[in-house]
Amino acid sequence: MSNKRMKGTVATRALYYGNTAYPILGKKANDSDHTHKWTVLVRGVNNEDISFWIKKVSFRLHETYPNPQRTIEQPPFEVSETGWGEFEIAIKIYFHAASGEKPVTLYHHLRLHPYEDDGTGQPWPKEKPVTSFNYDEVVFNEPTEAFYQVLAENNALTFQLPTKKSTKEPAVPFTTMVEQEELDRLDKALREVNRQVQRERQRAEAITEESAMYK
Amino acid sequence: MEAVTPFQHAMSGSDIRDILQIGKPTEPAPRKLKQAVEKKPEGISRELYSLIGGAPPIAFIKPNYKAKLSFQQKATPWEFRQFTNPARTDGLVLRHWVKTNDDNDGDYYFAKFNKVINVTDYTNEEYEKHLNDPNWTKEETDYLFALCRNYDLRFVVIADRYEYPGATRSMEDLKERYYGVNQALLRERAASSTDNNQERQTLIQQFSFDKNKEIERKKALEILFTRTPEQIEEEEALFVEARRLEQNDMKLAKEREQLLKFLQTYDIQQTLPSTPGPPSAGIPAQPGLATPGGIGIAGGSGTSPVHDKVNHQYKPVRIKLPWNHLPIHSQYSLKRRRVNQKWIQRRFDACQMLRSALRSTKFTKTCLVEIIEKKEKLTPGVYVRSQKIPPIKPNMIQKVGKVMDELGIPIRPIMPTVQVCSKFEQLQTAIITLLDLKRQVDRQETDLKVKKTQKSKDGTPTPQGPQEGIANR
């Protein structure tokens, strides 16, 4: 059995998940009380194929939907529905048997309604779809040999983040630039916090000195 | 008799008499007088006062009118006077309005703003001797210089207005001729005078004009100016990538050094007979051995040899270091790195501007050292990176959240990659430390205050007991 694990190795895969939604306009809006058409999905960055390491994805929708447990066994791993409310969707990702791994669960809050404005200060235009995506990485610690093989075949032992916003992919803002920005932000925050820690330490010293006088 | 209420018209006696048809002939006369005398309120007319029911208005202020604007002085006389502009050469006489009391201050005020550039002039002899050029006739050169004088050396205008029969000159041509003439003149004239050699040389140098370079420079500027937004984004992305790679390069260099230092010390350790621990058979002490289990580099590009400063040549390095056998002081944390060269190369060809800058840096030739991170024990299994960020105690969540908000960091990182996650964890722990520290210091401060007030109140040393215990932190 190739269930032996590759000791000391780690394989990582990146993906993003979320939903797009746009309001139903026109005649159809009057027929049902569903106001929005939405799609929840799981995709690989760079729009790559993820079916060689993901066997199936199950989306657990709200209980008011018929058959709330929707399992998708082939790419594209997405579910499209109509509705009127926002709720939490449990996305369970099952890996191929070769990996011998249990499925992982991600939670996503379905977004239908836009934020206050779309960044330009204008109220969100009615036709523009609302999106909410999250980036995440799935880390396989000590993958099995079989799984490692699968990954190696697909040149997928590591991944490369896209460097810039590809003009074809709308609203997939997960690039190295974003990562770098985040790193810079975190660096700045860390520096600030450390500075404050220093200040507090100095205060503590001053106070201990002073209290020593009163002993 | 008068029905005077705040909300009704004041009724005079005659009105009532009319309504009630009661005759009261004796009263009207004195009343009328009274009325006439009574009503002379200040500020407003009688009619208005009666309109509002004879009661004083709630907030009545005597209107304060502005005094009538008074002209104390006589108007100043102005004169439509003639004047000449000394900056002019034709003696044109114009007229303008001037105050008669303001004597003519002298020259026309605006004449001093007529700055003239001294375009050098040359004599015919000088031309014959030094300034002859196969492409330029004397007439054309004279014409050019006249234009320069006229348009104050503004070559954009000069190039536009240049109309010499039979000659099509670009701006670079004109500039070249102008600067060439000036340079030659400088050289010849300065040679005759006893000028400071150094200054002269620098001045001559200033007039050197390389036409081809200028054309190239303008072309480059044009390209720069007409970049499309995509290109600009591309360049920015490349800059970011370059910076990242440079950082990686530095880190790699440092790690290489550390690794070599460690290996050397480890080598020494190995030779010492007193080294405890399991036999070294399972440990690849020599860096030349490659062990399986390394994660491949993206794109399959191979590793190139590592050259260290002591001129040892190491083979492609994939070293697995068993941490539990190492002496404590050499347990550095060595992380795994990956650099994809091919991808960068492709991007380079697409963007000319960054080519030279990026080629000059050395990271395209960096080696790739794959060292597996072994600081933590790897438990087999799969997890999602963002879910592995250590959670915060429930009572601290809110406070930490507030601090993060002030710093502009979201509660959960947008892109939880390895680096981002580790930094995020660091930040989290730092914030928790900060909050704990703050709490501690505040407590100390209040204790100190208590002690102070105690002392000032009693004038005696603070009694032993619970306070002492609290102070002794």
Contacts between the chains, C-beta under 8 A, distances in Angstrom:
chain1	res1	chain2	res2	distance
A	5	B	380	5.1
A	6	B	293	6.1
A	7	B	293	6.4
A	7	B	378	7.5
A	8	B	293	5.4
A	8	B	320	6.1
A	8	B	372	5.2
A	8	B	374	6.7
A	8	B	378	6.3
A	9	B	293	5.5
A	9	B	294	7.6
A	9	B	295	5.8
A	9	B	372	7.2
A	10	B	295	6.9
A	10	B	373	7.8
A	10	B	378	6.8
A	11	B	295	7.0
A	12	B	385	7.9
A	12	B	418	7.7
A	14	B	417	7.8
A	95	B	382	6.9
A	99	B	382	7.2
A	101	B	381	6.7
A	101	B	382	4.2
A	102	B	381	7.7
A	102	B	382	7.1
A	104	B	382	6.1
A	104	B	383	6.9
A	104	B	384	5.3
A	104	B	387	8.0
A	106	B	384	6.5
A	134	B	386	7.9
A	135	B	414	6.7
A	135	B	415	4.9
A	135	B	416	7.0
A	136	B	384	5.5
A	136	B	385	6.4
A	136	B	386	5.1
A	136	B	416	6.1
A	137	B	384	7.2
A	137	B	385	4.2
A	137	B	386	7.7
A	137	B	416	6.1
A	137	B	417	6.3
A	137	B	418	7.9
A	138	B	382	6.4
A	138	B	383	7.6
A	138	B	384	5.8
A	138	B	385	7.5
A	139	B	382	6.9
A	139	B	383	5.7
A	139	B	384	7.5
A	139	B	385	5.6
A	139	B	388	7.8
A	140	B	381	8.0
A	140	B	382	5.1
A	141	B	378	4.7
A	141	B	379	6.0
A	141	B	380	5.6
A	141	B	381	5.7
A	141	B	382	7.2
A	141	B	383	7.5
A	142	B	378	5.2
A	142	B	379	7.8
A	142	B	380	4.0
A	142	B	381	7.8
A	152	B	296	6.8
A	155	B	298	7.8
A	155	B	299	7.7
A	155	B	300	7.2
A	157	B	295	5.5
A	157	B	296	4.9
A	157	B	298	7.5
A	158	B	295	6.5
A	158	B	296	7.4
A	158	B	297	7.5
A	158	B	298	4.6
A	158	B	338	5.9
A	159	B	298	7.2
A	160	B	298	5.7
A	160	B	340	6.2
A	160	B	343	6.9
A	161	B	417	7.5
A	163	B	237	4.6
A	163	B	238	7.8
A	163	B	240	7.7
A	163	B	241	5.9
A	163	B	347	7.7
A	164	B	233	5.6
A	164	B	234	6.4
A	164	B	236	7.9
A	164	B	237	4.0
A	165	B	233	7.2
A	167	B	230	7.1
A	174	B	415	5.8
A	175	B	237	7.5
A	176	B	237	7.4
A	176	B	240	6.6
A	176	B	241	6.5
A	176	B	244	7.1
A	177	B	236	7.5
A	177	B	237	5.8
A	177	B	240	5.3
A	178	B	414	6.5
A	178	B	415	5.7
A	179	B	415	4.8
A	179	B	417	5.7
A	179	B	419	7.5
A	179	B	420	6.3
A	180	B	240	5.1
A	180	B	243	7.7
A	180	B	244	6.3
A	182	B	413	6.2
A	182	B	414	5.7
A	182	B	415	5.7
A	182	B	420	5.3
A	183	B	419	6.0
A	183	B	420	6.2
A	183	B	423	6.3
A	185	B	408	6.6
A	185	B	409	6.3
A	186	B	409	6.7
A	186	B	413	7.8
A	186	B	420	6.9
A	186	B	423	4.2
A	186	B	424	6.2
A	186	B	426	8.0
A	186	B	427	5.7
A	187	B	423	7.0
A	188	B	407	7.7
A	189	B	404	7.7
A	189	B	407	4.1
A	189	B	408	7.3
A	189	B	409	5.3
A	189	B	427	5.6
A	190	B	423	6.9
A	190	B	426	6.1
A	190	B	427	5.3
A	190	B	430	6.1
A	192	B	407	6.2
A	193	B	403	7.6
A	193	B	407	7.4
A	193	B	427	6.6
A	193	B	430	4.5
A	193	B	431	5.7
A	193	B	434	5.6
A	194	B	430	6.4
A	196	B	434	5.6
A	197	B	430	6.8
A	197	B	433	6.2
A	197	B	434	5.1
A	197	B	437	6.2
A	200	B	434	6.7
A	200	B	437	4.4
A	200	B	438	5.7
A	200	B	441	5.4
A	201	B	437	6.9
A	203	B	441	5.1
A	203	B	445	7.8
A	204	B	437	7.1
A	204	B	440	6.9
A	204	B	441	4.8
A	204	B	444	6.5
A	207	B	441	6.6
A	207	B	444	4.7
A	207	B	445	5.7
A	207	B	448	5.7
A	208	B	444	7.0
A	210	B	448	6.0
A	211	B	444	7.1
A	211	B	447	7.1
A	211	B	448	4.9
A	211	B	451	6.6
A	211	B	471	6.0
A	214	B	448	7.3
A	214	B	451	4.9
A	214	B	452	6.9
A	214	B	455	6.3
A	214	B	462	7.4
A	215	B	471	7.8
